Amino acid sequence: MSDTAQLKELVQFLRDKNPQVRQIALANLLGQTPKGSPHREIFYADIRKGGLQQTQENELIRDIKILCRDQLATAHDAFRALVNLTDNSFLVGTLSESAFLKFLVSYILNPQAILADLASMLLSNLSATPSVCTALLSLRVSLLPDPNSPIKWFPVDSRCGTCPAPVPYPEAEPTEALALPLLIDAFVKGAPPDENQDLSKRMRRGELHFLSSVFANITTIPTGREFFLTPRPSDPFVEDTDLEYPLAKLLAFTEHKDMIRRGGVASTIKNCAFHTPAHRALLTGEDERVTVPPSTIAAPGIDVLPYVLLPLAGPEEFDLEDQELLPAALQFLPPTKKREADPVIRLTHVETMLLFCTTRWGRDYLRTHGVYEVIRALHENEQVEKISEHVERLVNLLKRDEGPDTAKDGHEIITAARVEESDDEDCRIEEI
């Protein structure tokens, strides 16, 4: 019997009543899931995709999906297998069907989910496909009130071997809630304030860093950018709280210790910057309320510049006159300040500022907030040629003279954004 045939013989044991048998069978199949494995094709056999035919999953993938709800060791290997196998789009159709997607998102939302980080990795892989991003934007999950939970709710579809239901089980009727605001809230609370904190004392069992990649993928499509740039209640569980742009919740993580988290957030910011009508809201400070056309709903400005510029800043000292131009967070940085170590993330932040330069208002805002000084110091220390080239483009845009042909760049788009001026004269942004 060939090796492939022997592996296929294991599939029937994935449904065995004995949990140890299921675990051993899956453990033997797991080794064939990484890219380049010699018998990996057994996981893709009989899967139909595209054309007029509906996507059809094979028995093996169906069983692995079910095993994600099994006991810890088995569920761990099931999630790992699907993470490995979703490096291409063949399984997207079967893994993004409504029932499994609701389980996956609900599981991530549950603070007690032991394997929430693996589930986040799987969702990150799936969201690389636009159809999954579209599904996530409209996905709703069922919640039951649970006073003993840190989030006061129990995501109904999260119930499984590694995420037991509360005792006693809530008797109230479940409430349907939009999933994406809840995922943002979970992502924010998943980052512990103290990295050395005992896991048992944390609010969540998972850190959920890979959700930043999910948000980055979602903002590659126009409706995804619209979601992050449309004011929503700041507390997703309480409708009558103050309005806030969802993107604003993510900004604090551009300097986070974890590279996946800060890289995903940097990409999300850059993707949102492609939406030129949002530039005024993106750059305006929190002390002013501003809209993103065509919406007429105002919320505090997102104030993105300090969070994009700070990772590019080093320990250099500037003249007092230049120092005063900088956002407060960048003034008088300590001599131990280091720039973002990852070149891809550095490039992403530079590209974000290049996008802000597509309008005259954006260029003037960057000029009057000390961007040139920080970028010049970055250029003097940058070793990566591609980043240096982008920095030179940015410098050229900031230092060039504005003629009649550039004076009105994006004027109609920017002025369509309604700004409710602050009473503080020093905080006002004047149109130039």
C-alpha positions in Angstrom: 0.0 0.0 0.0 1.4 3.4 -1.0 2.1 6.2 1.6 -0.8 8.2 0.2 -3.2 5.3 0.6 -2.1 4.7 4.1 -2.7 8.4 5.0 -6.2 8.2 3.5 -6.9 5.2 5.7 -6.4 7.5 8.7 -9.4 9.7 7.6 -12.0 7.3 9.0 -10.4 7.5 12.4 -10.9 11.3 12.6 -14.6 10.4 13.4 -13.8 7.7 16.0 -15.7 7.8 19.3 -12.4 7.5 21.2 -10.8 11.0 21.6 -7.3 9.5 21.8 -7.8 7.7 18.4 -9.0 11.0 16.8 -6.0 12.8 18.2 -3.4 10.2 17.0 -5.0 10.1 13.5 -4.9 13.9 13.2 -1.4 14.1 14.5 -0.2 11.8 11.8 -1.9 13.8 9.1 -0.7 17.2 10.4 2.8 16.5 9.2 1.5 16.6 5.6 -0.1 20.0 5.8 2.9 22.4 5.5 3.7 23.7 2.1 6.0 21.3 0.2 4.9 18.2 2.0 4.9 15.2 -0.3 1.3 14.0 0.3 -0.3 17.4 0.7 -2.7 16.8 -2.2 -4.9 14.5 -0.2 -6.3 17.6 1.6 -7.4 19.2 -1.7 -8.7 16.1 -3.5 -12.3 16.3 -4.8 -12.6 20.0 -4.0 -14.5 21.7 -6.8 -14.0 25.5 -7.1 -15.2 28.1 -9.6 -17.4 28.1 -12.6 -21.1 27.3 -12.2 -20.4 24.6 -9.6 -20.8 25.3 -6.0 -17.7 24.8 -3.8 -17.6 21.2 -2.5 -15.4 20.1 0.4 -14.0 16.7 0.8 -14.5 14.5 3.9 -11.1 15.2 5.3 -11.5 19.0 5.4 -15.0 18.6 6.8 -13.7 16.4 9.6 -10.8 18.8 10.4 -13.3 21.7 10.7 -15.3 19.6 13.2 -12.2 18.7 15.2 -11.5 22.4 15.8 -14.3 22.1 18.4 -12.7 19.0 20.0 -10.5 18.6 23.1 -7.4 20.8 23.5 -4.7 18.6 21.8 -6.9 17.6 18.9 -8.3 21.1 18.4 -4.8 22.6 18.5 -3.7 20.3 15.6 -6.9 20.9 13.7 -6.4 24.7 13.8 -2.7 24.2 12.9 -3.6 22.0 9.9 -6.1 24.6 8.5 -3.6 27.5 9.1 -1.0 25.5 7.0 -3.5 24.6 4.3 -4.9 28.1 3.8 -1.7 29.5 2.2 -3.6 29.3 -1.1 -7.3 30.0 -2.0 -8.4 26.4 -2.7 -10.0 26.0 0.8 -11.4 29.5 1.1 -14.9 28.5 -0.1 -15.4 25.7 2.3 -13.8 27.5 5.3 -15.7 30.7 4.7 -19.2 29.2 4.7 -21.4 30.9 7.3 -21.5 28.3 10.1 -17.8 27.8 10.3 -17.0 31.6 9.9 -19.5 32.3 12.8 -17.8 29.7 14.9 -14.3 31.0 14.1 -15.2 34.6 14.9 -17.2 33.7 18.0 -14.4 31.6 19.3 -11.9 34.5 18.9 -14.3 36.8 20.7 -14.6 34.5 23.7 -12.1 35.6 26.4 -11.8 32.0 27.6 -10.8 30.6 24.2 -7.5 28.8 24.7 -6.6 28.6 21.0 -7.8 32.1 20.0 -4.4 33.0 18.6 -4.4 30.1 16.2 -8.0 30.9 15.2 -6.9 34.5 14.5 -4.1 33.2 12.3 -6.6 31.1 10.4 -9.0 34.1 10.0 -6.0 36.2 8.8 -5.2 33.7 6.1 -8.9 33.5 5.0 -9.3 37.3 4.9 -6.6 37.5 2.2 -9.5 36.8 -0.2 -11.8 39.7 -0.9 -15.0 37.6 -0.7 -14.2 36.7 3.0 -13.6 40.4 3.8 -17.0 41.2 2.4 -18.5 38.4 4.4 -16.9 39.6 7.6 -18.2 43.2 7.1 -21.8 41.9 7.3 -21.3 38.9 9.6 -23.4 39.0 12.8 -22.9 36.7 15.8 -25.2 35.6 18.6 -24.5 36.8 22.1 -26.1 35.9 25.5 -25.7 38.1 28.6 -23.2 36.6 31.0 -22.4 38.7 34.1 -19.5 36.5 35.0 -17.7 37.0 31.7 -15.1 39.9 31.4 -17.0 41.1 28.4 -20.4 40.4 30.0 -21.5 38.4 27.0 -21.2 34.8 25.9 -20.7 34.3 22.1 -23.1 31.4 21.5 -21.3 29.8 18.6 -18.0 29.6 20.5 -19.1 26.7 22.6 -16.7 23.7 22.2 -14.2 21.5 24.0 -11.7 24.3 24.6 -14.3 27.0 25.3 -17.0 25.6 27.5 -20.3 27.3 28.0 -21.0 29.3 31.2 -22.6 27.6 34.2 -25.4 28.1 34.8 -26.2 28.6 31.1 -27.9 32.0 30.4 -31.7 31.8 29.9 -32.2 35.0 28.0 -32.8 35.3 24.3 -29.6 35.7 22.2 -28.8 39.1 20.7 -27.4 39.5 17.2 -24.5 41.9 16.9 -22.2 43.0 14.1 -19.0 41.0 14.4 -16.3 43.4 13.2 -16.7 46.1 16.0 -16.5 43.2 18.5 -13.3 41.9 16.9 -11.7 45.4 17.1 -12.6 45.6 20.8 -11.2 42.1 21.4 -8.0 43.1 19.5 -7.5 46.2 21.7 -8.1 44.3 24.9 -6.0 41.4 23.8 -2.8 43.4 24.2 -1.9 43.2 27.9 -0.7 46.4 29.5 2.1 44.4 31.1 3.8 41.9 28.9 5.1 40.0 31.9 1.6 39.7 33.4 0.6 36.2 34.5 -1.6 34.6 31.8 -4.2 33.6 34.4 -4.7 37.2 35.4 -5.2 38.6 31.9 -8.6 39.5 30.6 -8.1 37.2 27.5 -6.3 33.9 27.0 -5.1 35.0 23.6 -3.2 38.2 22.5 -4.9 38.2 19.0 -2.0 39.9 17.2 -3.0 38.4 13.9 -6.3 40.3 13.9 -4.3 43.3 12.8 -3.7 41.4 9.5 -7.4 40.8 9.2 -8.1 44.5 9.5 -5.3 45.2 7.0 -6.9 42.8 4.5 -10.4 44.2 5.1 -9.2 47.7 4.3 -7.9 46.7 0.9 -11.5 46.8 -0.4 -13.5 50.1 -0.5 -16.3 48.9 1.8 -13.7 47.9 4.3 -12.1 51.3 4.3 -15.6 52.8 4.6 -16.2 50.8 7.8 -13.0 52.0 9.5 -13.7 55.6 8.5 -17.4 55.7 9.6 -18.1 56.9 13.2 -19.5 54.2 15.5 -20.2 53.9 19.2 -16.9 53.7 21.0 -18.2 50.8 23.1 -19.6 48.1 20.7 -21.8 46.7 23.5 -23.4 50.0 24.3 -25.2 51.8 21.5 -25.6 55.2 23.1 -21.9 55.9 23.8 -19.8 58.6 22.2 -19.0 58.2 18.5 -15.5 57.3 17.4 -13.8 56.3 14.1 -13.0 52.6 14.4 -9.5 53.2 13.0 -8.7 55.5 16.0 -8.8 52.4 18.3 -5.8 50.9 16.5 -3.4 53.7 16.4 -1.7 53.1 19.8 -0.2 49.9 18.4 2.1 51.4 15.8 4.8 51.2 18.5 3.8 47.8 20.0 6.4 45.2 20.8 4.9 42.6 18.6 5.9 43.0 14.9 2.7 41.3 13.5 0.5 43.7 15.5 2.2 46.9 14.6 2.7 45.8 11.0 -0.9 45.0 10.5 -2.0 48.3 12.1 0.5 50.2 9.9 -1.0 48.6 6.8 -4.5 49.3 7.9 -3.7 53.0 8.3 -2.0 53.1 4.9 -5.0 51.4 3.2 -7.4 54.0 4.8 -5.1 56.8 3.5 -6.0 55.7 -0.1 -9.4 57.2 0.6 -8.6 60.9 -0.1 -11.9 62.3 1.2 -10.8 61.0 4.7 -7.5 62.8 4.8 -8.8 65.7 6.8 -10.4 63.4 9.4 -7.3 61.2 9.5 -5.0 64.2 10.2 -7.2 66.4 12.3 -6.7 66.3 16.1 -9.1 64.7 18.6 -10.2 68.2 19.9 -12.1 68.8 16.7 -15.1 66.9 15.2 -14.9 66.2 11.5 -16.8 64.2 8.9 -15.7 62.0 6.0 -17.7 62.9 2.9 -20.2 61.9 1.8 -21.2 61.1 5.4 -22.5 63.9 7.5 -21.8 62.2 10.8 -19.1 64.0 12.8 -16.7 62.4 15.3 -13.4 63.5 16.9 -10.5 63.6 14.4 -8.3 60.5 14.2 -5.0 62.4 14.6 -3.0 59.8 12.8 0.2 61.7 12.1 2.0 61.2 15.5 1.4 57.5 15.3 2.8 57.3 11.7 5.7 59.6 12.4 6.9 58.3 15.7 8.1 54.9 14.4 10.3 56.8 11.9 11.8 59.1 14.5 15.2 58.5 16.0 17.1 60.2 18.9 18.1 63.2 16.9 17.8 66.7 18.5 16.2 69.5 16.5 16.4 73.3 16.8 13.8 74.6 19.1 12.0 76.3 16.2 11.7 72.9 14.4 10.9 71.1 17.6 7.8 73.2 18.2 6.4 72.2 14.8 6.3 68.6 15.8 3.3 66.8 17.3 3.6 66.7 21.1 4.5 63.0 21.2 7.6 63.6 19.1 9.0 66.6 21.0 12.2 66.1 23.1 12.5 62.3 22.5 15.0 60.5 24.7 18.5 59.6 23.4 17.5 55.9 23.6 14.7 56.3 21.0 15.0 53.8 18.2 13.4 53.8 14.8 11.1 51.0 13.6 13.4 48.0 13.0 11.4 46.3 10.3 12.0 47.8 6.8 8.6 46.8 5.5 6.9 48.7 8.3 9.1 51.7 7.8 8.3 51.7 4.1 4.6 51.4 4.9 4.6 54.5 7.1 6.5 56.5 4.4 4.0 55.4 1.8 1.2 56.6 4.1 2.6 60.1 4.1 3.1 60.0 0.4 -0.6 59.4 0.1 -1.3 62.4 2.3 0.7 64.4 -0.2 -1.9 63.8 -3.0 -3.7 67.0 -1.9 -2.4 70.5 -1.3 -4.1 70.6 2.2 -2.3 67.4 3.1 1.1 68.6 2.0 0.7 71.9 3.9 -0.4 70.0 7.0 2.7 67.8 6.9 4.9 70.9 6.3 3.5 72.8 9.3 3.8 69.8 11.6 7.6 69.1 11.3 7.4 66.1 9.0 10.3 67.3 6.9 12.7 67.4 9.8 12.0 63.8 10.9 12.1 62.5 7.3 15.4 64.3 6.6 16.9 62.6 9.7 15.5 59.2 8.6 17.0 59.6 5.1 20.5 60.3 6.7 20.3 57.0 8.6 18.3 54.8 6.1 20.2 51.8 4.7 17.5 50.3 2.5 17.6 51.8 -1.0 13.9 51.4 -1.7 12.9 53.3 1.4 15.5 56.0 0.6 13.9 56.4 -2.8 10.4 56.8 -1.3 11.8 59.3 1.3 13.3 61.4 -1.5 10.0 61.5 -3.3 8.3 62.6 0.0 11.0 65.3 0.5 10.5 66.6 -3.0 6.8 66.9 -2.5 7.2 68.8 0.8 10.0 71.1 -0.3 8.7 72.0 -3.8 7.1 75.3 -4.6 3.3 75.2 -5.1 2.4 76.8 -8.4 -1.1 77.5 -9.9 -1.3 74.0 -11.2 -0.9 72.4 -7.7 -2.6 75.1 -5.5 -6.0 73.5 -5.8 -4.9 69.8 -5.6 -7.9 68.0 -4.0 -9.4 71.3 -2.8 -13.0 70.2 -3.5 -12.5 66.8 -1.8 -10.9 68.2 1.4 -13.2 71.2 1.8 -16.2 68.8 1.6 -15.2 67.5 5.0 -17.2 69.5 7.6 -15.1 70.5 10.7 -16.6 71.6 13.9 -14.1 74.1 15.2 -12.8 73.9 18.7 -13.2 76.9 21.1 -9.4 76.8 21.6 -7.9 79.2 19.1 -4.5 77.5 19.2 -6.0 74.2 18.1 -7.8 75.3 15.0 -6.7 74.2 11.5 -7.1 76.9 9.0 -7.6 76.3 5.3 -4.5 77.6 3.4 
